[in-house]
Amino acid sequence: MIYYEEIKIVGVDKSKIEKDEDFPGAFFSPFKSAYKFAFKLSQYPDSHWIDLLNQYATINIDFGMKRKPYVYNDCLMVMVDAAEDLQILANYLKKVIKEVNALFKSSSERMAIREEKKNLFPRHDEILERLKDKSDNIKF
């Protein structure tokens, strides 16, 4: 059994909240602005966890209310607008993180089992070495 500490949202990183200058229309109108919002995570996610989050976001079309979040250091970044209900967004993202944690735990356990099975059988180089050693004992 492998140990895994679940990732959770533990707060907001106010230092990473900023206007998204790349958002279409942001230059022309303050009413068409979007902002990068940073939810602080309990730990830096593993690269496999991040891959699972990205896969989840791609599969679930309504993910993040049609905005795909991304991991930046120990934060989950998501686009918001000035009228956003941040509590609803946080509650939604907590559910998403819980599902990604479950996917991560399940896939990590499968990988660990696969690794254990691989170690049960001798490797090819070990078999070759044994065969070469045995060949010394052949009497002609």
C-alpha positions in Angstrom: 0.0 0.0 0.0 1.4 3.4 -0.9 0.9 6.5 1.1 -0.6 9.5 -0.6 -1.5 12.8 0.9 -4.5 14.3 -0.9 -4.2 17.8 -2.4 -6.7 20.4 -1.1 -7.4 24.0 -1.6 -6.1 25.7 1.5 -6.6 29.4 0.7 -6.0 32.1 -1.9 -2.6 33.4 -2.9 -3.4 37.1 -3.3 0.1 37.9 -4.7 -0.7 35.9 -7.8 -4.1 37.5 -8.6 -3.7 39.7 -11.7 -5.4 41.0 -14.8 -5.1 38.7 -17.8 -3.8 41.0 -20.5 -4.2 38.1 -23.0 -7.9 37.9 -22.6 -9.7 38.8 -25.8 -11.2 42.3 -25.6 -9.4 43.2 -22.3 -7.4 46.0 -24.0 -10.5 47.7 -25.4 -13.0 47.5 -22.6 -12.7 47.2 -18.8 -16.1 45.4 -18.9 -14.5 42.6 -21.0 -11.7 41.9 -18.6 -10.6 38.7 -17.0 -8.4 38.0 -14.1 -6.0 35.2 -13.1 -7.1 34.0 -9.7 -4.9 31.8 -7.6 -6.2 29.1 -5.2 -3.4 27.9 -3.0 -3.0 24.2 -2.8 -1.9 22.1 0.2 1.3 21.0 -1.7 3.0 21.1 -5.0 1.2 18.6 -7.2 3.1 15.7 -8.7 3.5 15.9 -12.5 1.2 12.8 -12.9 -1.5 14.6 -10.8 -1.2 17.6 -13.1 -1.6 15.4 -16.2 -4.7 13.8 -14.7 -6.1 17.3 -13.9 -5.5 18.3 -17.6 -7.1 15.1 -18.8 -10.1 15.7 -16.5 -10.4 19.3 -17.8 -10.3 18.1 -21.4 -12.9 15.4 -20.9 -15.3 17.4 -18.8 -16.5 20.2 -21.1 -18.2 22.2 -18.3 -15.0 22.1 -16.2 -14.4 25.3 -14.3 -17.4 26.9 -15.9 -15.8 26.5 -19.4 -12.4 27.8 -18.2 -9.6 25.4 -17.9 -7.6 25.8 -14.7 -3.9 25.1 -14.6 -1.3 24.5 -11.9 1.3 27.1 -11.3 3.7 26.2 -8.6 1.5 25.4 -5.6 -1.5 27.2 -6.9 -4.5 26.3 -9.0 -5.0 29.2 -11.4 -8.4 29.9 -13.0 -9.8 32.8 -15.1 -12.5 34.9 -13.4 -14.3 38.1 -14.1 -15.2 40.9 -11.7 -18.7 39.6 -11.1 -17.6 36.0 -10.4 -19.0 34.3 -7.3 -15.7 33.0 -5.9 -17.3 30.8 -3.3 -19.3 28.8 -6.0 -16.1 28.5 -8.0 -14.1 27.3 -5.0 -16.7 24.7 -4.1 -16.7 23.5 -7.7 -12.9 23.2 -7.8 -12.8 21.4 -4.5 -15.1 18.7 -6.0 -12.8 18.5 -9.1 -9.7 18.2 -6.9 -11.3 15.5 -4.9 -12.0 13.5 -8.2 -8.5 14.1 -9.5 -7.1 12.9 -6.1 -9.1 9.7 -6.5 -7.9 9.2 -10.0 -4.3 9.8 -8.9 -4.6 7.4 -6.0 -6.1 4.7 -8.2 -3.5 5.1 -11.0 -0.6 5.3 -8.5 -1.8 2.0 -6.9 -2.0 0.4 -10.3 1.5 1.6 -11.1 2.8 0.3 -7.8 1.2 -3.2 -8.4 2.6 -3.2 -12.0 6.1 -2.4 -10.6 5.8 -5.1 -7.9 4.8 -7.7 -10.6 7.7 -6.6 -12.7 10.1 -7.2 -9.8 8.7 -10.8 -9.2 10.2 -12.0 -12.5 13.9 -12.0 -13.2 15.1 -9.4 -15.7 16.4 -10.5 -19.1 19.9 -9.5 -18.3 19.8 -11.6 -15.1 18.5 -14.6 -17.1 21.3 -14.1 -19.7 23.9 -14.0 -17.0 22.6 -17.1 -15.4 22.5 -18.9 -18.7 26.1 -17.9 -19.4 27.2 -19.1 -15.9 25.4 -22.4 -16.5 27.1 -22.8 -19.8 30.4 -23.1 -18.0 29.2 -26.3 -16.4 28.3 -28.1 -19.7 30.5 -31.1 -20.2 31.6 -32.0 -23.7 
